[in-house]
Amino acid sequence: MSTANFLVEIGTEELPPKALRSLRSAFEKGICNGLTQKGIGYSSPEGEMAAPRRLAVLIKNVELQQPRQKTELLGPAVSAAFDASGAPTNAAIGFSRKAGVDVSELQQVDGPKGPRLAHISETPGKATIDLLPDIVSASLDSLPIPKRMRWGAKRNEFVRPVHWVLMMLGDQVVKGQILGLHCGNSSRGHRFHAPGEIEISSADSYASTLREQGKVDVDYRARLETIKTSVALLAEKQLKGKAVIGDALLEEVTSLVEWPVPLAGNFDESFLDVPPEALISSMREHQKYFHVIDKHGQLLPHFITVANIDSSDPARVIDGNERVIRPRLADAAFFYNTDKKTSFDSFRDRLKPIVFQNQLGSIFDKTERLATLAQKIAPYVGSKPEDAKRAGELAKCDLVSEMVMEFDDLQGIMGRYYAEQGGENAEVSAAMFEQYLPRYAGDELPTTATGKALALADRLDTLTGIFGIGQQPTGSKDPFALRRASLGVLRILIEGGYNVSLRELLEFSFDLHSGTTEDRDRVISDLLNYLLDRFSAWFSDDGIATENFLAVRALGLDDATDISARVRAVADFAKSDNANALAAANKRVANILSKADVELGPINANLFESDIENELATTIDQTIMALSPLLQSANYQAALAELSSLRTPVDKFFDQVMVNAEDKAVRANRLSLLNEMRELFLSVADISLLSNND
């Protein structure tokens, strides 16, 4: 079948830079889905066409004709369509009229309740060029745009006002209307370098024509690589340093420019007396500048901006940027010097009128709880209780500093500086920043013991407080980021190898709140389950089957580190040759014990009637002796390997011994033997849950 490349470009006012890539991706996906639904084949989308004033999609080898469309109209059951002599009934005749054919032209198809009459017909498919406007419109309508705009007197809505629509199939213009505009083969170039219309001769020539005639690099990935390479080279050659090119800033800058031109600027060296994070935040967040460091990682008094214009006088552009950044950095210096005039400790009183949550009190109240809770946690993570308490008291002081009130992304960072300047020790000062770690999945963890204590306390306080007033997450809504807080708690404990009862910490934290309204025991139970539920996705990401986690969770443990060690040991054990047999045996034992009609007691060797019973009892005794030190050292892999020695005597027992003997005492003794074996396995996990057998 004949094919051609399909191109569509939606020309707009400047699009939101942080949403540009996701909008273009969704636009492409919607068009591809539309083609698939219409049965139109294509090979693949080409490139990633997106720039500040345009969303574009180029799809290769789109079939020019929709395949023939098969329709099937079902009629009555065959048994009701013909009488005993084979003549058509009124039902068959009525259906044939509806289908517009003679009864003899009807077919029979198999249905869930037997054969039915049917009329199957085929009609020629439509030309793809006629279907494309509706496919594109449907994709635009489904874009993830939280708030759409109207412009002029039109009723059409989009993320930004639309000025032109280019749509071509090969070298043909696709006729139709999109968002109230007639489609054509004209695009527009750079707003300043080439603002007029640019005719596109074919879908294939789109990107090259815009680059050559319009000074627009429409290929997002190529533009990004150009910026990344040229910024790095400029920093190295001209500034004798290294540009720090973060992914988020790089993508944002790429989404802001159509024709990137990196330029280097400078600022006064005196600003380097301000903490570098404050200067970097101002340059990055407000001006979208890349900062430059020396070989030792120290900030240099330079920056690199990416202009969206190839100026004939770049010195004037640089001068303009330097004049813009100067007052920004001066503000940062002013805020920093103002904050230094007040002791860090004195900031605490300013927290009293700031509400953390209406029912849970102020931020000051939270720091009071943090001090007590962090002091409680300190011994578990190797921190000095007095350091943990002090860190809890100072934890949120920087929130009311001039610097953080202006640059909110510096919370914790400025707290660390101000604590150091206030004479706090290294552990307490570091905890001011580390309390917020990890901030997202894969982020670094606190490195100091006091930072870990405070990070745990902060998250546990929020969890118990919010659950305690009945505002736990529902569905996708999680305004207090409790899911992230839960994962942070688990990561700190497990990766640090800390053994602590989560229930004990939750109870202690809950009791520090005075505004809770929910039942204490239910909240603790719900919270513990909520925390442990985070494990499911965690282990799944590591390729560990859910039943391995459930086998451990069945024991009702609340030590996250211990649970993790057991799950990983069970996951390894599940791969062994003995796993299925022992899991099935444990499940069988569990079923038998659940139906026991006698009281179980100590095993009495005098009641054994066969060597098989004696062999199992001996192996159990030996396993108990071997297992004890392994369990004490949490060596669960070795413990499960030791338990595997029970496979042979257990198999023999079930093959040759009748558990439910007629003699009640013998029956009770055999059940006690099985119960002791079951308890041995439960010292690691409920292995029976690994079996799929009944």
Secondary structure by P-SEA (a helix, b strand, c coil): cbbbbbbbbbbbccccccaaaaaaaaaaaaaaaaaaaacccccccccccccccbbbbbbccccccccbbbbbbbbccccccccccccccaaaaaaaaaaccccccbbbbbccccbbbbbbbbbbbcccccaaaaaaaaaaaaccccbbbbcccccccccccccbbbbbccccccccccccccccccccccccccccbbbbccccaaaaaaaacccccccaaaaaaaaaaaaaaaaaccccccccccaaaaaaaaaaccbbbbbbbccccccccccaaaaaaaaccccbbbbbbccccccccbbbbbbccccccaaaaaaaaaaaaaaaaaaaaaaaaaaaacccccccccccccccccccccaaaaaaaaaaaaaaacccccccaaaaaaaaaacccccccaaaaacccccaaaaaaaaaaacccaaaaaaaccccccccccccccccaaaaaaaaaaaaaaaaaaaaacccccccccccaaaaaaaaaaaaaaaacccccaaaaaaaaaaacccccccaaaaaaaaaaaaaaaaaaaaaaacccaaaaaaaaccccccaaaaaaaaaaaaaaaaccaaaaaaaaaaaaaaaaaacccccccccccccccaaaaaaaaaaaaaaaaaaaaaaacaaaaaaaaaccaaaaaaaaaaccccccccaaaaaaaaaaaaaaaaaaacccccccccccc
